[in-house]
């Protein structure tokens, strides 16, 4: 049974929040994230009837990543690579200030990564994809994914925002963190540990 325009509208509405979250982590800017998702969904819509149902998520993720890589390449050409401000959360809620601080810290750290390293980190630790799945999305080898992940995590560990939260740092000392554990903004995990913000990565559910 082929997809219809109604199917696409339903999918886009349901997937929008999740895609914007992933795009925000990729771009570091809420408005650019929305633009990236919109561009991606427009391209997906054009091919909607030809995408097998079981390949929709794969196709959308690959399109999102490729569109972002294209965006980054264009920015480099015209020298528009500047530090990005974190998302300004629209709604007020308990812990709002802490939430903003955590989002800013994560965004600042991610900005130090290359586009492909950032894509690997987002897909692995926020989208909870396996290394094999990431390799398929990025159209590269598993070894390349592992290399990007290793270098990205080394960079993130060395970033001042993350380093301050590691055990032994002045900011983290005495905060009640168990020896040998690491904490990251808002989640109790730091890049390079077995878990990462917002996912079940590293729980043994995925390779």
C-alpha positions as CSV (number, residue, x, y, z in Angstrom):
1,X,0.0,0.0,0.0
2,X,1.7,3.3,-1.1
3,X,2.0,6.2,1.2
4,X,-0.3,9.2,0.8
5,X,0.0,12.9,1.6
6,X,-2.1,12.3,4.7
7,X,0.4,9.7,5.8
8,X,3.3,12.2,5.4
9,X,1.4,15.0,7.3
10,X,0.8,12.5,10.2
11,X,4.4,11.4,10.2
12,X,5.8,14.9,10.0
13,X,3.7,16.1,12.9
14,X,4.6,13.2,15.1
15,X,8.4,13.3,14.2
16,X,8.8,17.1,14.4
17,X,9.7,17.4,18.1
18,X,12.2,14.5,18.0
19,X,13.8,15.8,14.7
20,X,14.1,19.3,16.0
21,X,15.8,18.0,19.2
22,X,18.4,16.1,17.1
23,X,18.8,19.0,14.7
24,X,19.3,21.4,17.6
25,X,22.1,19.3,18.9
26,X,23.6,19.2,15.4
27,X,23.4,23.0,14.8
28,X,23.5,24.5,18.2
29,X,20.7,26.9,17.4
30,X,17.0,26.4,17.8
31,X,15.9,28.4,14.8
32,X,18.5,26.8,12.5
33,X,17.4,23.4,13.8
34,X,13.8,24.1,12.8
35,X,15.0,25.3,9.3
36,X,17.1,22.1,9.0
37,X,14.2,19.9,9.9
38,X,11.9,21.8,7.5
39,X,14.3,21.5,4.7
40,X,14.7,17.8,5.4
41,X,11.0,17.1,5.5
42,X,10.4,19.0,2.3
43,X,12.9,16.7,0.5
44,X,11.4,13.7,2.2
45,X,7.9,14.8,1.1
46,X,9.1,14.9,-2.5
47,X,10.1,11.2,-2.3
48,X,7.5,10.1,0.2
49,X,5.6,7.7,-2.1
50,X,8.8,6.0,-3.1
51,X,10.3,5.4,0.3
52,X,9.5,1.9,1.7
53,X,7.7,2.0,5.0
54,X,10.5,0.1,6.8
55,X,13.1,2.6,5.6
56,X,11.4,5.9,6.5
57,X,13.4,6.5,9.7
58,X,16.7,5.6,8.1
59,X,16.0,7.8,5.1
60,X,14.9,10.8,7.3
61,X,18.0,10.5,9.6
62,X,20.4,10.3,6.6
63,X,18.7,13.3,5.0
64,X,18.9,15.3,8.2
65,X,22.6,14.5,8.6
66,X,23.5,15.2,5.0
67,X,21.5,18.4,4.9
68,X,23.4,19.6,8.0
69,X,26.8,18.6,6.5
70,X,25.8,20.6,3.5
71,X,24.9,23.5,5.7
72,X,28.2,23.4,7.5
73,X,30.2,23.2,4.2
74,X,28.4,26.3,2.9
75,X,29.1,28.2,6.1
76,X,32.8,27.4,5.8
77,X,32.9,28.7,2.3
78,X,31.4,32.1,3.3
79,X,33.2,32.3,6.7
80,X,30.0,32.3,8.7
81,X,31.2,29.8,11.3
82,X,30.5,31.6,14.6
83,X,29.7,30.4,18.1
84,X,26.0,29.6,18.3
85,X,23.8,30.6,21.1
86,X,21.8,27.7,22.8
87,X,18.1,27.3,22.5
88,X,16.0,29.7,24.4
89,X,13.3,27.5,26.0
90,X,9.9,29.0,25.3
91,X,8.1,27.7,28.4
92,X,8.8,28.4,32.0
93,X,9.1,25.4,34.3
94,X,10.7,24.3,37.5
95,X,14.4,24.3,37.1
96,X,14.2,26.6,34.0
97,X,17.5,28.3,34.8
98,X,19.3,25.0,35.3
99,X,17.8,23.7,32.1
100,X,19.1,26.7,30.1
101,X,22.5,26.3,31.7
102,X,22.7,22.6,30.9
103,X,21.6,23.2,27.3
104,X,24.1,25.9,26.9
105,X,26.9,23.8,28.3
106,X,26.1,20.9,26.0
107,X,25.8,23.1,23.0
108,X,29.1,24.9,23.8
109,X,31.0,21.6,24.1
110,X,29.4,20.2,20.9
111,X,30.5,23.3,18.9
112,X,34.1,22.2,19.2
113,X,33.5,19.0,17.2
114,X,33.6,18.7,13.4
115,X,30.3,18.2,11.6
116,X,30.8,14.4,11.3
117,X,32.0,13.9,14.8
118,X,29.0,15.9,16.1
119,X,26.7,13.8,13.9
120,X,28.2,10.6,15.4
121,X,27.7,11.8,19.0
122,X,24.1,12.9,18.4
123,X,23.1,9.7,16.6
124,X,24.8,7.5,19.2
125,X,23.9,9.2,22.4
126,X,20.7,11.0,21.7
127,X,19.2,8.9,18.9
128,X,20.5,5.7,20.5
129,X,21.7,4.2,17.2
130,X,24.2,1.4,17.1
131,X,27.6,1.9,15.4
132,X,26.4,-0.2,12.5
133,X,23.3,1.9,12.1
134,X,25.3,5.1,12.3
135,X,27.6,3.8,9.6
136,X,24.7,3.2,7.3
137,X,23.2,6.6,7.9
138,X,26.6,8.3,7.3
139,X,27.5,5.9,4.5
140,X,30.8,5.0,6.0
141,X,32.5,2.1,7.7
142,X,31.9,1.1,11.3
143,X,35.6,1.8,11.9
144,X,35.2,5.3,10.7
145,X,32.3,5.8,13.1
146,X,34.4,4.5,16.0
147,X,37.2,6.8,15.0
148,X,34.9,9.8,14.9
149,X,33.4,8.8,18.2
150,X,36.7,8.3,19.9
151,X,38.1,11.7,18.8
152,X,34.9,13.4,19.6
153,X,34.8,12.1,23.1
154,X,38.5,13.0,23.7
155,X,37.7,16.5,22.5
156,X,34.6,16.7,24.8
157,X,36.4,15.5,27.8
158,X,39.1,18.1,27.3
159,X,36.5,20.9,26.9
160,X,36.4,23.2,30.0
161,X,32.6,22.9,30.3
162,X,32.9,19.1,30.6
163,X,36.2,19.0,32.4
164,X,34.8,21.1,35.3
165,X,32.2,18.4,35.9
166,X,34.7,15.5,36.0
167,X,35.7,14.0,39.3
168,X,38.6,15.8,40.8
169,X,37.8,19.2,39.3
170,X,37.3,22.1,41.7
171,X,33.7,22.5,40.5
172,X,32.8,18.9,40.9
173,X,34.8,18.1,44.1
174,X,32.7,17.3,47.1
175,X,29.4,17.3,45.1
176,X,28.6,13.8,46.1
177,X,29.7,12.1,42.9
178,X,30.9,8.6,43.5
179,X,34.6,7.9,42.7
180,X,35.1,6.8,39.2
181,X,31.8,8.2,37.9
182,X,31.4,11.2,35.6
183,X,28.7,13.7,35.3
184,X,27.5,15.7,32.3
185,X,25.0,18.5,32.1
186,X,21.8,17.5,33.7
187,X,22.0,13.8,33.3
188,X,24.7,12.3,35.5
189,X,26.7,11.2,32.4
190,X,29.6,12.7,30.6
191,X,30.7,12.1,27.0
192,X,32.9,9.1,26.9
193,X,31.1,7.2,29.7
194,X,28.7,4.3,29.2
195,X,25.7,6.6,29.1
196,X,24.9,10.0,27.7
197,X,22.1,12.5,28.1
198,X,18.6,11.4,27.2
199,X,19.3,7.9,26.0
200,X,19.7,4.4,27.1
201,X,23.0,4.1,25.3
202,X,25.6,2.0,27.0
203,X,23.1,-0.1,28.8
204,X,23.9,-3.2,26.9
205,X,20.9,-2.9,24.7
206,X,23.1,-2.0,21.7
207,X,26.5,-3.0,20.6
